[in-house]
Amino acid sequence: MKILVIEDSPFVRGVIRKVLGKLGVEITSAGSLSEGMDKLKENPDFVILDINLPDGNGFEILKLYPPERVIVFSSDRFAVLKAFEMGVLDSIPKPSSPENLIKIAEIFKEILNDKRKVEERYSPEIVLVGASSGSPRSIIEIFADRKPKVPIVICLHIHEQFAESFAQRISAEVIYPGGKVLSAKKYLLYPSKNFIFSSKNFIVDTETKATFYPSVDLLFSSAAKFYGNKTLGIILSGMGKDGMDGSRKIREVGGKVFAQDKIDAPVWGMPAAVEGIAHAYLTNAQIVKTLKEFEVLE
């Protein structure tokens, strides 16, 4: 992170540099409006701005630089009020005290923490949905009108007679036997066959037997082999325990598993089976919010 300090006092610039330097950020400084204007060309992440400068008014900076990334350094109450109306991040009064400078450090410490959280945000490469009785309505609510940024494969226990029409309702493509290369789209597995990943982004049908067709366990377990901790599994409403073993495999390789909260799951069998395996139980709205935060859905 780079912070530009525009302040005419060399002493104050030095103190700010000393305080913020402990956070490991890069500090550049300017002692006048003209120098500050020039330093803006270096694209700092944030600016600490003195409003009253020897050669002009600091508000000129706010006309060129996003106010929400500026902390105003001023003793002028009217100037500070105007700066707040323009949308500045915060203000520090002058003359500065150690407490005020500590406040600056705390502000940027929080910003740095938030930035690191964003950088560390979980970003799955594949999303797998295991679903059965009571889940079609939730699938529509979560996925129907939303465009995916990564492949989303829905393993739904549904009669094959209804597969095509349901896939159309959620703007998904049915994966039939024969193999399919996946892209950033929504897919519905053909109901009367079982499918596995044979490599990343390639899914094929298999003669492996299972209690349910298509098998959530087979799909989840095979994906975990190739996507590892970038695998995200979601268990929705349904009878039985299909998905429990596959969810455990995803969890073992460092991926994430979420299950539908009881408030939105009419049939509590499949979600109940992953208790102690799922990272969290989420409502439909929370699932949508989480998938957007993970940059899975637009």
ChimeraX attribute file (.defattr): number of C-alpha atoms within 10 A of each C-alpha:
attribute: neighborCount
match mode: 1-to-1
recipient: residues
	/A:1	14
	/A:2	15
	/A:3	21
	/A:4	23
	/A:5	27
	/A:6	28
	/A:7	24
	/A:8	19
	/A:9	13
	/A:10	12
	/A:11	10
	/A:12	15
	/A:13	19
	/A:14	12
	/A:15	14
	/A:16	19
	/A:17	19
	/A:18	12
	/A:19	14
	/A:20	20
	/A:21	13
	/A:22	9
	/A:23	14
	/A:24	11
	/A:25	15
	/A:26	14
	/A:27	19
	/A:28	17
	/A:29	21
	/A:30	21
	/A:31	18
	/A:32	21
	/A:33	25
	/A:34	16
	/A:35	13
	/A:36	21
	/A:37	17
	/A:38	11
	/A:39	17
	/A:40	17
	/A:41	8
	/A:42	11
	/A:43	12
	/A:44	18
	/A:45	14
	/A:46	22
	/A:47	28
	/A:48	23
	/A:49	26
	/A:50	25
	/A:51	24
	/A:52	19
	/A:53	17
	/A:54	13
	/A:55	12
	/A:56	12
	/A:57	14
	/A:58	24
	/A:59	20
	/A:60	13
	/A:61	20
	/A:62	20
	/A:63	10
	/A:64	10
	/A:65	17
	/A:66	16
	/A:67	22
	/A:68	15
	/A:69	18
	/A:70	24
	/A:71	22
	/A:72	26
	/A:73	24
	/A:74	19
	/A:75	17
	/A:76	12
	/A:77	10
	/A:78	10
	/A:79	16
	/A:80	20
	/A:81	13
	/A:82	12
	/A:83	22
	/A:84	17
	/A:85	10
	/A:86	15
	/A:87	15
	/A:88	19
	/A:89	18
	/A:90	18
	/A:91	22
	/A:92	20
	/A:93	15
	/A:94	13
	/A:95	10
	/A:96	14
	/A:97	11
	/A:98	10
	/A:99	9
	/A:100	16
	/A:101	18
	/A:102	14
	/A:103	14
	/A:104	19
	/A:105	18
	/A:106	14
	/A:107	14
	/A:108	18
	/A:109	16
	/A:110	11
	/A:111	13
	/A:112	16
	/A:113	11
	/A:114	12
	/A:115	13
	/A:116	11
	/A:117	11
	/A:118	12
	/A:119	10
	/A:120	9
	/A:121	12
	/A:122	16
	/A:123	17
	/A:124	21
	/A:125	19
	/A:126	24
	/A:127	23
	/A:128	21
	/A:129	23
	/A:130	30
	/A:131	28
	/A:132	22
	/A:133	20
	/A:134	17
	/A:135	22
	/A:136	18
	/A:137	12
	/A:138	20
	/A:139	20
	/A:140	16
	/A:141	15
	/A:142	19
	/A:143	18
	/A:144	17
	/A:145	12
	/A:146	17
	/A:147	14
	/A:148	19
	/A:149	19
	/A:150	19
	/A:151	19
	/A:152	25
	/A:153	24
	/A:154	25
	/A:155	27
	/A:156	26
	/A:157	24
	/A:158	19
	/A:159	11
	/A:160	13
	/A:161	9
	/A:162	10
	/A:163	19
	/A:164	14
	/A:165	13
	/A:166	18
	/A:167	19
	/A:168	13
	/A:169	14
	/A:170	20
	/A:171	19
	/A:172	21
	/A:173	18
	/A:174	21
	/A:175	22
	/A:176	16
	/A:177	16
	/A:178	10
	/A:179	16
	/A:180	15
	/A:181	11
	/A:182	18
	/A:183	15
	/A:184	16
	/A:185	15
	/A:186	24
	/A:187	21
	/A:188	24
	/A:189	29
	/A:190	25
	/A:191	23
	/A:192	15
	/A:193	21
	/A:194	24
	/A:195	29
	/A:196	22
	/A:197	23
	/A:198	16
	/A:199	14
	/A:200	16
	/A:201	17
	/A:202	14
	/A:203	23
	/A:204	18
	/A:205	20
	/A:206	16
	/A:207	8
	/A:208	11
	/A:209	12
	/A:210	14
	/A:211	10
	/A:212	19
	/A:213	21
	/A:214	27
	/A:215	27
	/A:216	31
	/A:217	26
	/A:218	23
	/A:219	26
	/A:220	30
	/A:221	19
	/A:222	21
	/A:223	29
	/A:224	27
	/A:225	17
	/A:226	16
	/A:227	21
	/A:228	21
	/A:229	19
	/A:230	20
	/A:231	25
	/A:232	28
	/A:233	30
	/A:234	23
	/A:235	30
	/A:236	36
	/A:237	27
	/A:238	23
	/A:239	19
	/A:240	18
	/A:241	17
	/A:242	27
	/A:243	28
	/A:244	22
	/A:245	18
	/A:246	24
	/A:247	31
	/A:248	21
	/A:249	22
	/A:250	27
	/A:251	21
	/A:252	14
	/A:253	16
	/A:254	15
	/A:255	21
	/A:256	24
	/A:257	25
	/A:258	23
	/A:259	29
	/A:260	27
	/A:261	21
	/A:262	16
	/A:263	10
	/A:264	18
	/A:265	23
	/A:266	17
	/A:267	18
	/A:268	20
	/A:269	18
	/A:270	25
	/A:271	29
	/A:272	24
	/A:273	20
	/A:274	24
	/A:275	14
	/A:276	9
	/A:277	20
	/A:278	23
	/A:279	14
	/A:280	14
	/A:281	21
	/A:282	20
	/A:283	17
	/A:284	20
	/A:285	12
	/A:286	14
	/A:287	18
	/A:288	18
	/A:289	15
	/A:290	15
	/A:291	19
	/A:292	15
	/A:293	15
	/A:294	15
	/A:295	16
	/A:296	22
	/A:297	19
	/A:298	11
